[in-house]
Amino acid sequence: MRTKHIILSLILFSQFALSQGQAGSLFLTINPGARSNAMGEAQIGVANDAYATYYNPAGLTNLSSKEFSFMHTSYLPNLADDMAYDFLTFAMPFREGESIGGHFTYLNLGDQISTDANGNELGSFSSYMYALNLSYAKQIDDSSSWGINGKYFYQELAVINSLDASSGSFALDVGYFKHNAMDNPNLKLGAVLTNVGPGVSFNDGEEDPLPTRLGMGMSLLTFEGQALVAFDLNYEVNDQTFVTNLGLEYYLVEDFALRGGFMSDPSGNLNYATLGLGADFESFGFDVSYVMGGELDPHSDMIRFSLNGSL
């Protein structure tokens, strides 16, 4: 009984730490990249950098060179001081009209204390989650492409004596990207179906479904190419709710951009605005973002920093 209670408590903590809702494995829905975060996480119809391996694999065909990026953040600083999230991604053109890429995600939930039935401390243990993703994209014609992700992910909530609250599984994403939408050379559209796969169980007798989402996005280049407006609409299959993302990117000069956005997720009762900036040089760049959530929102005051490079 105690074992089941520990497993349940850890699952509930991880659900609250990431978001609330009916699905499990919610760390798969943590949107990476300081640029995308600054734009309210609206990227399905943008997907023009290495982070396309996460947001829309079909967008990998937009890349003209090898790109890589790394992001680190202290995750939910208002909830815990030892949680961290890291994301490493790489993408490149492969053959004519084809691209490949991948990413590695690691979420450290920090250290917890194990106690017996009388409250005596038995020691500490760590909880973490990671995912390894491989991506492939191919052009359909001169203006459209499709892409696919295959990912393996593992979650270890606790391993204490006879208790083993860990589980691994796999999932697939599929995406579509369209240039020159509605005969407008500045309008791009995208669509993705993410996290399709079997449910996950932690040996507690219950199986949680994956956080499957069906998303559509658009981006519009305006102000003579200086500004980019992006909008995403994601349908959460298990919660039957819609997540909306709105973002703006404006280049003050050729290599320096200001960004802002807004994200709303009813299933997690999340509504927050975002700000950020970025600088691009010949083969190196960086992005910074900041989340402006409510007083009780654990996402408030999160700062994300990304380093980007191209070869």
PEQUIUR-V190889 format. One record per pair of residues at least 12 apart in sequence whose C-alpha atoms are under 10 Angstrom apart, sorted by the first residue. I is the first residue (numbers start at 1). J is the second residue. Records with the same first field share a line. If there is no record, write none. Layout:
# PEQUIUR-V190889
I: J ; J
This chain:
# PEQUIUR-V190889
2: 116 ; 117 ; 163
3: 160 ; 162 ; 163 ; 164 ; 165 ; 203 ; 204
4: 163 ; 165 ; 202 ; 203 ; 204 ; 205
5: 204
6: 114 ; 115 ; 157 ; 158 ; 163 ; 165 ; 204
7: 157 ; 158 ; 163 ; 164 ; 165 ; 166 ; 202 ; 203 ; 204
8: 165 ; 202 ; 204 ; 206
9: 157
10: 112 ; 127 ; 156 ; 157 ; 158 ; 165
11: 24 ; 25 ; 157 ; 165 ; 202
12: 24
13: 109 ; 157
14: 26 ; 27 ; 109 ; 127 ; 128 ; 157
15: 27 ; 268
16: 79 ; 268 ; 298
17: 75 ; 76 ; 79 ; 80 ; 83 ; 109 ; 298 ; 299
18: 30 ; 75 ; 76 ; 268 ; 298 ; 299
19: 265 ; 267 ; 268 ; 269 ; 270 ; 298 ; 299
20: 239 ; 265 ; 266 ; 267 ; 268 ; 269 ; 270
21: 211 ; 236 ; 238 ; 239 ; 240 ; 241 ; 266 ; 267 ; 268 ; 269
22: 208 ; 209 ; 210 ; 211 ; 236 ; 237 ; 238 ; 239 ; 240 ; 267 ; 268
23: 199 ; 200 ; 207 ; 208 ; 209 ; 210 ; 211 ; 212 ; 236 ; 237 ; 238 ; 239
24: 199 ; 200 ; 201 ; 207 ; 208 ; 209 ; 210 ; 211 ; 212 ; 238
25: 129 ; 153 ; 154 ; 155 ; 169 ; 195 ; 199 ; 200 ; 201 ; 208 ; 209 ; 210 ; 211
26: 209 ; 210 ; 211 ; 212
27: 85 ; 105 ; 106 ; 107 ; 129 ; 130 ; 131 ; 153 ; 155 ; 211
28: 54 ; 105 ; 107 ; 129 ; 130 ; 131 ; 153 ; 171 ; 194 ; 195 ; 210 ; 211 ; 212
29: 54 ; 194 ; 195 ; 210 ; 211 ; 212 ; 213
30: 54 ; 85 ; 105 ; 107
31: 43 ; 51 ; 54 ; 55 ; 87
32: 51 ; 54 ; 55 ; 70 ; 71 ; 72 ; 73 ; 85 ; 86 ; 87 ; 88 ; 89 ; 105 ; 304 ; 306
33: 50 ; 51 ; 54 ; 69 ; 70 ; 71 ; 72 ; 73 ; 86 ; 87 ; 88 ; 89 ; 287 ; 288 ; 289 ; 304 ; 305 ; 306 ; 307 ; 308
34: 70 ; 71 ; 72 ; 73 ; 275 ; 276 ; 277 ; 278 ; 286 ; 287 ; 288 ; 289 ; 290 ; 303 ; 304 ; 305 ; 306 ; 307
35: 51 ; 249 ; 257 ; 258 ; 259 ; 260 ; 275 ; 276 ; 277 ; 278 ; 286 ; 287 ; 288 ; 289 ; 304 ; 305 ; 306
36: 51 ; 55 ; 247 ; 248 ; 249 ; 259 ; 260 ; 261 ; 274 ; 276 ; 287 ; 288 ; 289
37: 245 ; 247 ; 259 ; 260 ; 261 ; 262 ; 263 ; 273 ; 274 ; 275 ; 276 ; 287 ; 288 ; 289 ; 290 ; 291 ; 303 ; 304 ; 305
38: 247 ; 248 ; 249 ; 258 ; 259 ; 260 ; 261 ; 262 ; 273 ; 274 ; 275 ; 276 ; 277 ; 278 ; 287 ; 288 ; 289 ; 290 ; 291 ; 303 ; 304
39: 228 ; 229 ; 230 ; 231 ; 245 ; 246 ; 247 ; 248 ; 249 ; 258 ; 259 ; 260 ; 261 ; 262 ; 263 ; 273 ; 274 ; 275 ; 276 ; 277 ; 289
40: 230 ; 231 ; 232 ; 244 ; 245 ; 246 ; 247 ; 248 ; 259 ; 260 ; 261 ; 262 ; 263 ; 264 ; 272 ; 273 ; 274 ; 275 ; 276 ; 289 ; 291
41: 55 ; 230 ; 231 ; 232 ; 244 ; 245 ; 246 ; 247 ; 260 ; 261 ; 262 ; 263 ; 274
42: 55 ; 216 ; 217 ; 218 ; 219 ; 229 ; 230 ; 231 ; 232 ; 233 ; 234 ; 244 ; 245 ; 246 ; 247 ; 248 ; 261 ; 262 ; 263
43: 55 ; 56 ; 59 ; 190 ; 216 ; 217 ; 218 ; 219 ; 230 ; 231 ; 232 ; 245 ; 246 ; 247
44: 56 ; 57 ; 58 ; 59 ; 175 ; 176 ; 177 ; 188 ; 189 ; 190 ; 191 ; 192 ; 215 ; 216 ; 217 ; 218 ; 219 ; 230 ; 231 ; 232 ; 233 ; 234 ; 245
45: 59 ; 176 ; 177 ; 178 ; 179 ; 187 ; 188 ; 189 ; 190 ; 191 ; 192 ; 215 ; 216 ; 217 ; 218 ; 219 ; 220 ; 229 ; 230 ; 231 ; 232
46: 59 ; 62 ; 177 ; 187 ; 188 ; 189 ; 190 ; 217 ; 218 ; 219 ; 220 ; 228 ; 229 ; 230 ; 231 ; 232
47: 59 ; 60 ; 61 ; 62 ; 63 ; 177 ; 188 ; 189 ; 190 ; 217 ; 219
48: 60 ; 61 ; 62 ; 63 ; 64
49: 61 ; 62 ; 63 ; 64 ; 65 ; 66 ; 67 ; 68 ; 69 ; 89 ; 90 ; 91 ; 92 ; 308 ; 310
50: 62 ; 63 ; 66 ; 67 ; 68 ; 69 ; 70 ; 88 ; 89 ; 90 ; 91 ; 92 ; 101 ; 102 ; 103 ; 308 ; 309 ; 310
51: 67 ; 68 ; 69 ; 70 ; 87 ; 88 ; 89 ; 90 ; 91 ; 101 ; 102 ; 103
52: 89 ; 90 ; 91 ; 101 ; 102 ; 103 ; 135 ; 147 ; 175
53: 89 ; 90 ; 91 ; 100 ; 101 ; 102 ; 103 ; 133 ; 134 ; 135 ; 136 ; 137 ; 147 ; 148 ; 149 ; 173
54: 89 ; 101 ; 102 ; 103 ; 133 ; 134 ; 135 ; 149 ; 173 ; 194
55: 173 ; 175 ; 190 ; 191 ; 192 ; 194 ; 215
56: 135 ; 137 ; 146 ; 147 ; 148 ; 149 ; 173 ; 174 ; 175 ; 176 ; 177 ; 190 ; 191 ; 192 ; 193 ; 194 ; 215 ; 216 ; 217
57: 91 ; 99 ; 100 ; 101 ; 102 ; 134 ; 135 ; 136 ; 137 ; 138 ; 145 ; 146 ; 147 ; 148 ; 149 ; 173 ; 174 ; 175 ; 176 ; 177 ; 191 ; 192
58: 98 ; 99 ; 100 ; 135 ; 136 ; 137 ; 138 ; 139 ; 144 ; 145 ; 146 ; 147 ; 148 ; 149 ; 174 ; 175 ; 176 ; 177 ; 178 ; 190 ; 191 ; 192
59: 99 ; 136 ; 137 ; 138 ; 139 ; 144 ; 145 ; 146 ; 147 ; 175 ; 176 ; 177 ; 178 ; 190
60: 91 ; 92 ; 93 ; 97 ; 98 ; 99 ; 100 ; 101 ; 135 ; 136 ; 137 ; 138 ; 139 ; 145 ; 146 ; 147 ; 177
61: 91 ; 92 ; 93 ; 94 ; 96 ; 97 ; 98 ; 99 ; 100 ; 136 ; 137 ; 138 ; 139 ; 144 ; 145 ; 146 ; 147 ; 177
62: 92 ; 93 ; 97 ; 98 ; 99 ; 137 ; 139 ; 145 ; 177 ; 179
63: 91 ; 92 ; 93 ; 98 ; 99
64: 92 ; 93 ; 99 ; 310 ; 311
65: 91 ; 92 ; 93 ; 94 ; 99 ; 310 ; 311
66: 90 ; 91 ; 92 ; 93 ; 94 ; 99 ; 100 ; 101 ; 309 ; 310 ; 311
67: 89 ; 90 ; 91 ; 92 ; 93 ; 101 ; 283 ; 284 ; 308 ; 309 ; 310 ; 311
68: 88 ; 89 ; 90 ; 91 ; 92 ; 101 ; 102 ; 103 ; 284 ; 307 ; 308 ; 309 ; 310 ; 311
69: 87 ; 88 ; 89 ; 90 ; 91 ; 103 ; 284 ; 285 ; 286 ; 306 ; 307 ; 308 ; 309 ; 310
70: 86 ; 87 ; 88 ; 89 ; 90 ; 103 ; 104 ; 286 ; 305 ; 306 ; 307 ; 308 ; 309
71: 85 ; 86 ; 87 ; 88 ; 89 ; 105 ; 286 ; 287 ; 288 ; 304 ; 305 ; 306 ; 307 ; 308
72: 84 ; 85 ; 86 ; 87 ; 88 ; 106 ; 303 ; 304 ; 305 ; 306 ; 307
73: 85 ; 86 ; 87 ; 107 ; 302 ; 303 ; 304 ; 305 ; 306
74: 86 ; 107 ; 108 ; 302 ; 303 ; 304
75: 107 ; 108 ; 109 ; 298 ; 299 ; 301 ; 302 ; 303 ; 304
76: 297 ; 298 ; 299 ; 300 ; 301 ; 302 ; 303
77: 298 ; 299 ; 300 ; 301 ; 302 ; 303
78: 295 ; 296 ; 297 ; 298 ; 299 ; 300 ; 301 ; 302
79: 296 ; 297 ; 298 ; 299 ; 300
80: 109 ; 110 ; 298
81: 109 ; 110
82: 108 ; 109 ; 110 ; 111
83: 107 ; 108 ; 109 ; 110 ; 111 ; 127 ; 128
84: 106 ; 107 ; 108 ; 109 ; 110 ; 128
85: 105 ; 106 ; 107 ; 108 ; 109 ; 128 ; 129 ; 130 ; 304
86: 104 ; 105 ; 106 ; 107 ; 108 ; 130 ; 306
87: 103 ; 104 ; 105 ; 106 ; 107 ; 130 ; 131 ; 306
88: 102 ; 103 ; 104 ; 105 ; 106 ; 132 ; 306 ; 307
89: 101 ; 102 ; 103 ; 104 ; 105 ; 133 ; 134 ; 308
90: 102 ; 103 ; 104 ; 134 ; 135 ; 308 ; 309 ; 310
91: 103 ; 134 ; 135 ; 136 ; 310
92: 136 ; 310 ; 311
93: 136 ; 137 ; 138
94: 136 ; 137 ; 138
95: 138
96: 138 ; 139
97: 137 ; 138 ; 139 ; 140 ; 141 ; 142 ; 145
98: 136 ; 137 ; 138 ; 139 ; 140 ; 145 ; 146 ; 147
99: 135 ; 136 ; 137 ; 138 ; 139 ; 147
100: 134 ; 135 ; 136 ; 137 ; 138 ; 147 ; 148 ; 149
101: 133 ; 134 ; 135 ; 136 ; 137 ; 149
102: 132 ; 133 ; 134 ; 135 ; 136 ; 149 ; 150 ; 151
103: 131 ; 132 ; 133 ; 134 ; 135 ; 151
104: 130 ; 131 ; 132 ; 133 ; 134 ; 151 ; 152 ; 153
105: 129 ; 130 ; 131 ; 132 ; 133 ; 153
106: 128 ; 129 ; 130 ; 131 ; 132 ; 153 ; 154 ; 155
107: 127 ; 128 ; 129 ; 130 ; 131 ; 155
108: 126 ; 127 ; 128 ; 129 ; 130 ; 156
109: 126 ; 127 ; 128 ; 129 ; 156 ; 157
110: 125 ; 126 ; 127 ; 128
111: 124 ; 125 ; 126 ; 127 ; 128 ; 158
112: 124 ; 125 ; 126 ; 127 ; 157 ; 158
113: 125 ; 126
114: 158 ; 160
122: 160
123: 160
124: 158 ; 160
125: 157 ; 158 ; 159 ; 160
126: 156 ; 157 ; 158 ; 159 ; 160
127: 155 ; 156 ; 157 ; 158 ; 159 ; 165 ; 166
128: 154 ; 155 ; 156 ; 157 ; 158 ; 166
129: 153 ; 154 ; 155 ; 156 ; 157 ; 166 ; 167 ; 168
130: 152 ; 153 ; 154 ; 155 ; 156 ; 168
131: 151 ; 152 ; 153 ; 154 ; 155 ; 168 ; 169 ; 170
132: 150 ; 151 ; 152 ; 153 ; 154 ; 170
133: 149 ; 150 ; 151 ; 152 ; 153 ; 170 ; 171 ; 172 ; 173
134: 148 ; 149 ; 150 ; 151 ; 152 ; 172
135: 147 ; 148 ; 149 ; 150 ; 151 ; 172 ; 173 ; 174
136: 148 ; 149 ; 150 ; 174
137: 149 ; 174 ; 175 ; 176
138: 176
139: 176 ; 177 ; 178
140: 176 ; 177 ; 178
141: 178
142: 178 ; 179 ; 180
143: 177 ; 178 ; 179 ; 180 ; 181 ; 185 ; 188
144: 176 ; 177 ; 178 ; 179 ; 180 ; 181 ; 188 ; 189 ; 190
145: 175 ; 176 ; 177 ; 178 ; 179 ; 190
146: 174 ; 175 ; 176 ; 177 ; 178 ; 190 ; 191 ; 192
147: 173 ; 174 ; 175 ; 176 ; 177 ; 192
148: 172 ; 173 ; 174 ; 175 ; 176 ; 192 ; 193 ; 194
149: 171 ; 172 ; 173 ; 174 ; 175 ; 194 ; 195
150: 170 ; 171 ; 172 ; 173 ; 174 ; 195 ; 196
151: 169 ; 170 ; 171 ; 172 ; 173 ; 195 ; 197
152: 168 ; 169 ; 170 ; 171 ; 172
153: 167 ; 168 ; 169 ; 170 ; 171
154: 166 ; 167 ; 168 ; 169 ; 170 ; 200
155: 167 ; 168 ; 169 ; 200 ; 202
156: 168 ; 202
157: 202
163: 203
164: 202 ; 203
165: 201 ; 202 ; 203 ; 204
166: 200 ; 201 ; 202 ; 203
167: 200 ; 201 ; 202 ; 203
168: 200 ; 201 ; 202
169: 197 ; 198 ; 199 ; 200 ; 201 ; 210
170: 195 ; 196 ; 197 ; 198 ; 199 ; 200 ; 210
171: 194 ; 195 ; 196 ; 197 ; 198 ; 199 ; 210 ; 212
172: 193 ; 194 ; 195 ; 196 ; 197 ; 212
173: 192 ; 193 ; 194 ; 195 ; 196 ; 197 ; 212 ; 213 ; 214
174: 191 ; 192 ; 193 ; 194 ; 195 ; 196 ; 214
175: 190 ; 191 ; 192 ; 193 ; 194 ; 214 ; 215 ; 216
176: 189 ; 190 ; 191 ; 192 ; 193 ; 216
177: 189 ; 190 ; 191 ; 192 ; 216 ; 217 ; 218
178: 190 ; 191 ; 218
179: 219
181: 218 ; 219 ; 220
184: 220
185: 220 ; 221
186: 219 ; 220 ; 221 ; 222 ; 224 ; 225 ; 228
187: 218 ; 219 ; 220 ; 221 ; 222 ; 228 ; 229 ; 230
188: 217 ; 218 ; 219 ; 220 ; 221 ; 230
189: 216 ; 217 ; 218 ; 219 ; 220 ; 230 ; 231 ; 232
190: 215 ; 216 ; 217 ; 218 ; 219 ; 232
191: 214 ; 215 ; 216 ; 217 ; 218 ; 232 ; 233 ; 234
192: 213 ; 214 ; 215 ; 216 ; 217 ; 234
193: 212 ; 213 ; 214 ; 215 ; 216 ; 234 ; 235
194: 210 ; 211 ; 212 ; 213 ; 214 ; 215 ; 236
195: 209 ; 210 ; 211 ; 212 ; 213 ; 214
196: 209 ; 210 ; 211 ; 212 ; 213
197: 209 ; 210 ; 211 ; 212
198: 210
199: 211
209: 237 ; 238
210: 237 ; 238
211: 236 ; 237 ; 238 ; 239
212: 234 ; 235 ; 236 ; 237 ; 238 ; 239
213: 233 ; 234 ; 235 ; 236 ; 237 ; 238 ; 239 ; 240 ; 241 ; 242 ; 243
214: 233 ; 234 ; 235 ; 236 ; 237 ; 242
215: 232 ; 233 ; 234 ; 235 ; 236 ; 242 ; 243 ; 244
216: 231 ; 232 ; 233 ; 234 ; 235
217: 230 ; 231 ; 232 ; 233 ; 234 ; 244 ; 245 ; 246
218: 230 ; 231 ; 232 ; 233 ; 246
219: 231 ; 232 ; 246 ; 247 ; 248
220: 248
221: 249 ; 250
222: 250
223: 250
225: 250 ; 251
226: 249 ; 250 ; 251 ; 252 ; 253 ; 254 ; 257
227: 248 ; 249 ; 250 ; 251 ; 252 ; 257 ; 258 ; 259
228: 247 ; 248 ; 249 ; 250 ; 251 ; 259
229: 246 ; 247 ; 248 ; 249 ; 250 ; 260 ; 261
230: 245 ; 246 ; 247 ; 248 ; 249 ; 261
231: 244 ; 245 ; 246 ; 247 ; 248 ; 261 ; 262
232: 244 ; 245 ; 246 ; 247 ; 263
233: 245 ; 246 ; 264
234: 265
236: 265 ; 267
238: 267
239: 266 ; 267 ; 268
240: 267
241: 265 ; 266 ; 267 ; 268
242: 264 ; 265 ; 266 ; 267
243: 263 ; 264 ; 265 ; 266 ; 267 ; 268 ; 270 ; 271
244: 262 ; 263 ; 264 ; 265 ; 266 ; 271
245: 261 ; 262 ; 263 ; 264 ; 265 ; 273
246: 260 ; 261 ; 262 ; 263 ; 264 ; 273 ; 274
247: 259 ; 260 ; 261 ; 262 ; 263 ; 273 ; 274 ; 275
248: 260 ; 261 ; 262 ; 275
249: 261 ; 276 ; 277 ; 278
250: 277
251: 277 ; 278 ; 279
253: 279
254: 279 ; 280 ; 281
255: 278 ; 279 ; 280 ; 281 ; 282 ; 285
256: 277 ; 278 ; 279 ; 280 ; 281 ; 285 ; 287
257: 276 ; 277 ; 278 ; 279 ; 280 ; 287
258: 275 ; 276 ; 277 ; 278 ; 279 ; 287 ; 288
259: 274 ; 275 ; 276 ; 277 ; 278 ; 287 ; 288 ; 289
260: 273 ; 274 ; 275 ; 276 ; 277 ; 289 ; 290 ; 291
261: 273 ; 274 ; 275 ; 276 ; 291
262: 274 ; 275 ; 291 ; 292
263: 291 ; 293
269: 297
270: 293 ; 294 ; 297 ; 298 ; 299
271: 292 ; 293 ; 294 ; 297 ; 299
272: 291 ; 292 ; 293 ; 294 ; 297 ; 299 ; 300
273: 290 ; 291 ; 292 ; 293 ; 294 ; 300
274: 289 ; 290 ; 291 ; 292 ; 293 ; 300 ; 301 ; 302 ; 303
275: 288 ; 289 ; 290 ; 291 ; 292 ; 303
276: 288 ; 289 ; 290 ; 291 ; 303 ; 304 ; 305
277: 289 ; 290
278: 305 ; 306 ; 307
279: 308
280: 308 ; 309
281: 308 ; 309 ; 310
282: 309 ; 310 ; 311
283: 308 ; 309 ; 310 ; 311
284: 307 ; 308 ; 309 ; 310 ; 311
285: 306 ; 307 ; 308 ; 309 ; 310
286: 305 ; 306 ; 307 ; 308 ; 309
287: 304 ; 305 ; 306 ; 307 ; 308
288: 303 ; 304 ; 305 ; 306 ; 307
289: 301 ; 302 ; 303 ; 304 ; 305 ; 306
290: 302 ; 303 ; 304 ; 305
291: 303 ; 304
